């Protein structure tokens, strides 16, 4: 039994010795493509819709609706957003909100825009 314990200790020590690791060579880097700067689309937009209903001791519902549109004529970027949220609990109105948002930005010059 003593000899078996000694052999197990030698085997454990041998497994803990550092050994060189063999690894696969790294893959070559893909070629760099020279492309023109991709411009954002002239017009884009999105619509958002949400509805949550909970039942139990009290019944509550929340509904949300929103959207945004972005237009980019010449050096301008015009953003219009709007949203509406309505919540009620047990048939009674508890919250209602409408929030519009308008933003306009203009690039003054290439030097100012990049800094």
C-alpha positions as CSV (number, residue, x, y, z in Angstrom):
1,X,0.0,0.0,0.0
2,X,2.9,2.4,0.7
3,X,4.4,1.7,-2.7
4,X,1.0,2.5,-4.4
5,X,0.8,5.8,-2.5
6,X,4.4,6.7,-3.5
7,X,3.7,5.9,-7.2
8,X,0.5,8.0,-7.2
9,X,2.5,10.9,-5.7
10,X,5.2,10.6,-8.4
11,X,2.5,10.4,-11.1
12,X,0.8,13.5,-9.7
13,X,4.1,15.4,-9.6
14,X,5.0,14.4,-13.1
15,X,1.6,15.7,-14.4
16,X,2.2,19.1,-12.7
17,X,5.6,19.7,-14.5
18,X,5.5,22.3,-17.2
19,X,5.6,21.0,-20.7
20,X,5.8,22.7,-24.0
21,X,2.4,23.3,-25.6
22,X,1.7,22.7,-29.3
23,X,-0.6,25.2,-30.9
24,X,-2.0,25.9,-34.3
25,X,-0.5,28.8,-36.3
26,X,-2.6,31.9,-36.2
27,X,-4.8,32.6,-39.3
28,X,-3.5,35.3,-41.7
29,X,-5.1,38.7,-41.5
30,X,-7.7,39.5,-44.2
31,X,-6.6,42.0,-46.9
32,X,-7.6,45.6,-46.2
33,X,-10.1,46.8,-48.7
34,X,-9.9,50.4,-49.8
35,X,-13.4,51.7,-50.1
36,X,-15.1,55.1,-50.2
37,X,-16.7,56.4,-47.0
38,X,-20.2,55.0,-46.8
39,X,-22.8,57.8,-46.4
40,X,-25.8,57.3,-44.1
41,X,-29.2,57.0,-45.9
42,X,-31.0,60.2,-46.9
43,X,-34.1,59.2,-45.0
44,X,-34.7,56.6,-42.3
45,X,-37.3,56.0,-39.6
46,X,-38.8,53.6,-37.1
47,X,-42.1,52.9,-35.3
48,X,-42.4,51.6,-31.8
49,X,-45.4,49.9,-30.2
50,X,-45.7,48.4,-26.7
51,X,-48.5,46.9,-24.6
52,X,-48.3,45.4,-21.1
53,X,-51.3,43.9,-19.3
54,X,-51.2,42.5,-15.7
55,X,-54.1,40.7,-13.9
56,X,-54.5,39.5,-10.4
57,X,-55.7,41.5,-7.4
58,X,-55.7,44.6,-9.7
59,X,-55.9,44.8,-13.4
60,X,-53.5,47.2,-15.1
61,X,-52.7,48.0,-18.7
62,X,-50.0,50.2,-20.2
63,X,-49.8,51.1,-23.9
64,X,-47.0,53.0,-25.7
65,X,-46.7,54.2,-29.2
66,X,-43.8,56.2,-30.8
67,X,-41.8,56.8,-33.9
68,X,-39.0,58.8,-35.3
69,X,-37.8,59.9,-38.7
70,X,-34.4,61.3,-39.8
71,X,-33.9,63.3,-43.0
72,X,-30.5,64.4,-44.2
73,X,-30.7,67.0,-46.9
74,X,-27.3,68.5,-48.0
75,X,-25.3,69.3,-44.8
76,X,-28.3,69.1,-42.5
77,X,-29.7,66.3,-40.2
78,X,-33.3,66.8,-39.1
79,X,-34.7,64.4,-36.5
80,X,-38.4,64.3,-35.6
81,X,-39.6,62.0,-32.7
82,X,-42.8,61.6,-30.9
83,X,-44.3,59.2,-28.4
84,X,-47.4,58.5,-26.4
85,X,-47.9,56.5,-23.2
86,X,-51.2,55.6,-21.5
87,X,-51.6,53.6,-18.3
88,X,-54.8,52.6,-16.5
89,X,-55.4,50.5,-13.4
90,X,-58.8,48.8,-12.6
91,X,-60.4,50.9,-15.5
92,X,-59.2,54.2,-14.1
93,X,-56.7,56.3,-16.0
94,X,-53.4,56.6,-14.0
95,X,-51.0,58.1,-16.5
96,X,-51.0,59.7,-19.9
97,X,-48.2,61.5,-21.7
98,X,-47.3,62.8,-25.1
99,X,-43.8,63.9,-25.9
100,X,-42.7,65.4,-29.2
101,X,-39.0,66.1,-30.0
102,X,-37.5,68.0,-32.9
103,X,-33.7,68.5,-33.6
104,X,-31.8,70.0,-36.4
105,X,-28.0,70.0,-36.9
106,X,-25.8,71.4,-39.6
107,X,-22.2,70.7,-40.5
108,X,-20.5,74.1,-40.6
109,X,-17.3,73.0,-42.3
110,X,-15.3,69.8,-42.6
111,X,-12.7,71.1,-40.2
112,X,-15.3,71.9,-37.4
113,X,-17.2,68.6,-38.0
114,X,-14.1,66.4,-37.5
115,X,-12.8,68.1,-34.4
